[in-house]
Amino acid sequence: MSQERIIKKYPNRRLYDTEESRYITLAEVKDLVMSGIDFQVVDSQTEQDLTRSILLQIIMEQEAGGQPIFTSPMLARFIRFYGDAAQSTLSTFLEQGLDFFLKQQRMVNDQALGMWGTNPMDFWMKLGQQNMNYWAQMEEFYKTAGKPEQDKDPKK
């Protein structure tokens, strides 16, 4: 198993990827998340873990553009849970709920892959070919449907 990638955040707010030995942008950190690469963001001077704050910053940027996931009433409810006795319960509930959602999504994707195959166009091509075969069979049926039995025999 590979180690977490370390990203250092410097006082000038720049992020330095220690694995690639270069400065990276917040968009590139988002790409790491999207690629499923484990990383930790640490303060370059104090070694304090800043990963959550960077992830929240990415979420804020995502929420500001496009269609947000979190509505204002939902965020207000989240804020009300801070300091409440149920805070850890909510956190566990949200994490388990998201895990369940992701498992369901994977199952649907797997089922779709089983139906579609690896290339969706292959599915549509096969479906089109089946439809053409059915039309040909129907056409043949209707050509011979009105003929007497001796005319239907292909040997004659």
C-alpha positions as CSV (number, residue, x, y, z in Angstrom):
1,M,0.0,0.0,0.0
2,S,1.4,3.4,-0.9
3,Q,1.9,6.2,1.6
4,E,-0.1,9.3,1.7
5,R,1.1,12.1,-0.6
6,I,2.3,15.0,1.5
7,I,1.4,18.5,0.3
8,K,2.9,21.4,2.2
9,K,1.1,24.7,2.6
10,Y,3.5,27.7,2.9
11,P,2.8,31.0,4.6
12,N,2.3,32.6,1.1
13,R,-0.7,30.2,0.7
14,R,1.1,28.2,-2.0
15,L,0.7,24.4,-2.0
16,Y,3.8,22.3,-2.6
17,D,3.5,18.6,-3.7
18,T,6.5,16.9,-2.1
19,E,6.1,13.8,-4.3
20,E,6.3,15.7,-7.6
21,S,8.6,18.5,-6.2
22,R,6.5,21.3,-7.5
23,Y,3.9,23.9,-6.5
24,I,0.3,22.9,-7.3
25,T,-3.0,24.7,-7.5
26,L,-6.2,24.0,-5.6
27,A,-7.6,22.6,-8.8
28,E,-4.8,20.1,-8.9
29,V,-5.6,19.1,-5.3
30,K,-9.2,18.5,-6.4
31,D,-7.8,16.3,-9.2
32,L,-6.0,14.2,-6.6
33,V,-9.3,13.8,-4.7
34,M,-11.2,12.9,-7.9
35,S,-8.5,10.3,-8.8
36,G,-8.8,8.8,-5.3
37,I,-5.2,9.6,-4.4
38,D,-4.7,9.8,-0.6
39,F,-2.9,12.9,0.6
40,Q,-2.4,15.1,3.6
41,V,-1.9,18.8,3.6
42,V,0.4,20.1,6.3
43,D,1.5,23.5,7.4
44,S,5.1,23.9,6.3
45,Q,6.1,25.6,9.6
46,T,4.0,23.9,12.3
47,E,3.3,20.5,10.6
48,Q,-0.3,21.0,11.6
49,D,-2.8,18.9,9.5
50,L,-4.7,21.3,7.2
51,T,-6.3,18.7,5.0
52,R,-9.9,19.3,6.2
53,S,-9.6,23.1,5.6
54,I,-8.2,22.5,2.1
55,L,-11.0,20.1,1.3
56,L,-13.6,22.5,2.7
57,Q,-12.1,25.2,0.5
58,I,-12.5,23.0,-2.6
59,I,-16.1,22.3,-1.5
60,M,-16.7,26.1,-1.2
61,E,-15.4,26.7,-4.7
62,Q,-17.6,23.9,-6.1
63,E,-20.7,25.2,-4.2
64,A,-20.1,28.7,-5.6
65,G,-20.2,27.6,-9.2
66,G,-22.7,25.4,-11.0
67,Q,-25.3,23.6,-9.1
68,P,-24.6,23.3,-5.3
69,I,-25.2,20.1,-3.4
70,F,-25.9,21.9,-0.1
71,T,-28.9,24.1,0.2
72,S,-28.9,27.0,2.6
73,P,-31.4,25.4,5.0
74,M,-29.3,22.2,5.0
75,L,-26.2,24.2,5.9
76,A,-28.0,26.0,8.6
77,R,-29.1,22.7,10.1
78,F,-25.5,21.4,10.0
79,I,-24.3,24.5,11.9
80,R,-27.0,24.0,14.6
81,F,-25.5,20.5,15.2
82,Y,-22.1,21.9,16.2
83,G,-21.6,21.6,19.9
84,D,-24.8,19.5,20.2
85,A,-24.7,16.1,21.9
86,A,-25.8,14.6,18.5
87,Q,-22.9,16.1,16.6
88,S,-20.9,12.9,16.4
89,T,-24.1,10.9,15.6
90,L,-24.8,13.2,12.7
91,S,-21.3,12.9,11.4
92,T,-21.5,9.1,11.6
93,F,-24.9,9.1,10.0
94,L,-23.8,11.3,7.1
95,E,-20.6,9.2,6.5
96,Q,-22.6,6.0,6.5
97,G,-25.3,7.4,4.4
98,L,-22.8,8.6,1.8
99,D,-21.0,5.2,1.9
100,F,-24.4,3.5,1.3
101,F,-25.2,5.9,-1.6
102,L,-21.8,5.2,-3.2
103,K,-22.3,1.5,-2.9
104,Q,-25.8,1.8,-4.5
105,Q,-24.4,3.9,-7.3
106,R,-21.6,1.3,-7.9
107,M,-24.2,-1.4,-8.1
108,V,-26.3,0.5,-10.6
109,N,-23.2,1.3,-12.7
110,D,-22.1,-2.4,-12.6
111,Q,-25.6,-3.5,-13.7
112,A,-25.5,-0.9,-16.5
113,L,-22.1,-2.2,-17.6
114,G,-23.5,-5.7,-17.6
115,M,-26.4,-4.6,-19.8
116,W,-24.4,-2.2,-22.0
117,G,-21.0,-3.9,-22.0
118,T,-17.9,-1.8,-22.0
119,N,-19.0,0.3,-25.0
120,P,-22.6,1.6,-25.0
121,M,-22.5,1.8,-28.8
122,D,-22.0,-2.0,-28.9
123,F,-25.3,-2.3,-27.0
124,W,-27.1,-0.1,-29.5
125,M,-25.6,-1.9,-32.5
126,K,-26.7,-5.3,-31.1
127,L,-30.2,-3.9,-30.3
128,G,-30.4,-2.4,-33.8
129,Q,-29.3,-5.7,-35.4
130,Q,-31.9,-7.6,-33.3
131,N,-34.6,-5.2,-34.4
132,M,-33.6,-5.6,-38.0
133,N,-33.8,-9.4,-37.6
134,Y,-37.3,-9.2,-36.1
135,W,-38.4,-6.9,-39.0
136,A,-37.0,-9.4,-41.5
137,Q,-38.9,-12.3,-39.8
138,M,-42.1,-10.3,-39.7
139,E,-41.7,-9.3,-43.3
140,E,-41.2,-13.0,-44.2
141,F,-44.2,-14.0,-42.1
142,Y,-46.5,-11.5,-43.8
143,K,-45.2,-12.4,-47.3
144,T,-46.3,-16.0,-46.7
145,A,-49.3,-15.4,-44.4
146,G,-51.9,-15.3,-47.2
147,K,-50.6,-18.1,-49.3
148,P,-52.0,-21.6,-49.3
149,E,-50.0,-24.3,-47.5
150,Q,-48.4,-25.8,-50.7
151,D,-47.1,-22.4,-51.7
152,K,-45.4,-22.0,-48.3
153,D,-43.3,-25.1,-48.6
154,P,-39.8,-23.9,-49.7
155,K,-39.0,-27.3,-51.4
156,K,-41.7,-26.7,-54.0
